[in-house]
Amino acid sequence: MKKIRNPYLGMESQGYNCFACCPTNPFGLKMEFYEDGDDIVSIWEPHLNFQSWIGTLHGGIQATLLDEVGGWIVSRKLQTTGMTTHLNVRYKTSVPVGKGPVEIRARLKEMKRNFAFIDAEIRHEGKVCTTCEMIYCTFPKDVAKNEFMFNGCFLEEE
């Protein structure tokens, strides 16, 4: 796996404060991302502050983790930005908090015009706990650059 450089680092003064991926958001998830072949992966530690029922990761946080890794598919694999238009989350089993990291993994399933169909999952200790099918409406590259300050998404070594 190769680490992806966050294309928005250093843009906090311009308003970058993403709940999911901004490393300086004091209330955020501080997710980091890796490229693993066709997949985008995040390894994230569920802490007690993100639980719902005792010892269980909140379903809304799970949806956020899945949605965010889908967004990074759009950024890294498609080299543009977009917005979620559909998020279908299936909770198969609880995700524990305080019991080690989870792996959030996504892959591009298909493109239809400017719509990216993405599959994702959350695993704990190798077991699939949550799955997700999502659709992103992707923006033209000039819109991504001019309206969302997106200048590409690269690996740290690039």
Long-range contacts (C-beta under 8 A, 24 or more apart in sequence): 1-34, 1-35, 1-36, 1-41, 2-34, 2-35, 2-36, 2-155, 2-156, 2-157, 3-32, 3-33, 3-34, 3-155, 3-156, 4-32, 4-33, 4-34, 4-35, 4-40, 4-72, 4-76, 4-153, 4-154, 4-155, 4-156, 5-153, 5-154, 5-155, 5-156, 5-158, 6-32, 6-33, 7-75, 7-150, 7-151, 7-152, 7-153, 7-154, 8-149, 11-149, 14-149, 18-68, 19-64, 20-64, 20-65, 20-67, 20-68, 21-68, 21-72, 29-61, 29-64, 29-65, 29-68, 31-65, 31-68, 31-69, 31-104, 33-69, 33-72, 33-76, 35-76, 35-155, 36-105, 38-77, 38-107, 38-108, 39-105, 39-106, 39-107, 40-69, 40-72, 40-73, 40-76, 40-77, 40-105, 40-106, 40-107, 41-69, 41-103, 41-104, 41-105, 41-106, 42-68, 42-69, 42-72, 42-103, 42-104, 43-101, 43-102, 43-103, 43-104, 44-101, 44-102, 44-104, 45-100, 45-101, 45-102, 46-95, 46-96, 46-97, 46-98, 46-99, 46-101, 46-102, 47-97, 47-98, 48-97, 48-98, 50-97, 51-97, 53-94, 55-96, 55-97, 55-98, 55-99, 56-94, 56-95, 56-96, 56-97, 57-94, 57-95, 57-96, 57-97, 57-102, 59-89, 59-91, 62-89, 62-91, 62-95, 62-122, 62-130, 63-87, 63-89, 63-132, 65-102, 65-104, 65-122, 66-104, 66-106, 66-120, 66-121, 66-122, 66-130, 66-132, 66-134, 67-132, 67-134, 68-104, 69-104, 69-105, 69-106, 69-120, 70-106, 70-118, 70-120, 70-132, 70-134, 70-136, 71-136, 72-106, 72-153, 73-106, 73-107, 73-108, 73-116, 73-118, 73-136, 74-116, 74-118, 74-136, 74-138, 75-150, 75-153, 76-153, 77-108, 78-108, 78-111, 78-116, 78-138, 79-141, 79-152, 79-153, 80-138, 80-139, 80-140, 80-141, 80-144, 80-150, 81-138, 81-139, 81-143, 81-144, 81-148, 81-150, 82-114, 82-116, 82-136, 82-137, 82-138, 82-139, 83-136, 83-137, 83-139, 84-134, 84-135, 84-136, 85-115, 85-135, 85-136, 85-137, 86-133, 86-134, 86-135, 87-132, 87-134, 88-132, 88-133, 88-134, 89-130, 89-131, 89-132, 90-130, 90-131, 90-132, 91-129, 91-130, 92-128, 92-129, 92-130, 92-131, 93-127, 93-129, 94-129, 95-122, 95-124, 95-129, 95-130, 96-124, 99-124, 100-124, 100-125, 102-129, 114-138, 114-139, 114-140
